[in-house]
Amino acid sequence: MHLQVVITAKLRRRESFIFTWTDAAEAGSGRSSIWLDPTIPLFYRYYGNRPASLNKEWLDSLMLSANSSNGMLFTNEPGLPPASPRTRS
């Protein structure tokens, strides 16, 4: 949900940006990046139906990263063990 909030905020302002994450070892390690643009359709899918609680500190960190010249870098939620963007949002 955190990624959706930040990505949607950027795209609503018609701001394109790059989004980068670290790949899991089973995916070959390394990094992956994608260019996000308001003209590209996105689909968000969530498992389960419980509403997410939002961590303001994490949202602020992700937004600050998204507004940088390097683009948004996926970081782990403060205080939680490492996760990939495929398993946590």
N, C-alpha and C positions, 0 to 999 in steps of 0.2 A: 504494500500500500504506500509506503514511503516513496518508493521510486515513482509510482503513478502520480503522486501529489507534485513532486518536483518536476517531472517530465511534462505533465499537463500544464503547470504554471508557465514553464518556458515556452511551450508551443502555443498557448493562448496569447502570449505576447508576440507571436510570430517570430520567435528566436530559434534559429537552427543551432545545433551544438553536437559535439561528439561525446559518446558515452563509452567508457572503458571499464573492463572488469578483468580480474585474474581468473584464468581457467583452472579448473580442478585437475589434479594429477591424472585421473582417469580420462580426461579430455585432452591429455597431452601437455599439461601445464602451459606456461606462457600467458599471454594476454590476448584479449579480443576487444575490438572497438566497432562501434556502429555510428553512422552519421544519422542524426535525428532531425527531421525537417517538418514543418507544419503541413506540408502537402502529402506526407507519407502516412497512410492509415496505420494505426496501432490497435492492438487487441490485448487487453489485460485479462488474465484468467486467474482465479483464486480457487483454492480448494477449501471446502468447508463453508459454513455460512456465518461464522461468528464475526462480528465487526472488529476491525483492527483498532488497537489503541495507538495513537501516534506519539512518537518521541520527538518533542520539539528540538532538542539538541541535535538529534540525528538529521532531522529535516533541514535545520540551519546549516549543518555541515555539508550535506548533499547539495543544497542550493548554492552555497559559497563555491563549492567545487564546480558546479554547472556553470556558474558565471565567470569562471577563470578562463584564461586563454588556452589552457590545456583541456578544457571540457570536463564533464562530470566523471569522476572516478568513484566507482562503487567502493564503499567502505563498510565495515561491519558496524552494526549498531553498538554504541558504547555499552560496555558491561556484558556483552554476550560473546560466546565463542565464535570463531570464524565461520562464515557461511558464504556460499556463492549466490549471485543474484537469481539463479534458477531455483534456489530453495528458500529464499527469504526475500520479502519485499517490504 
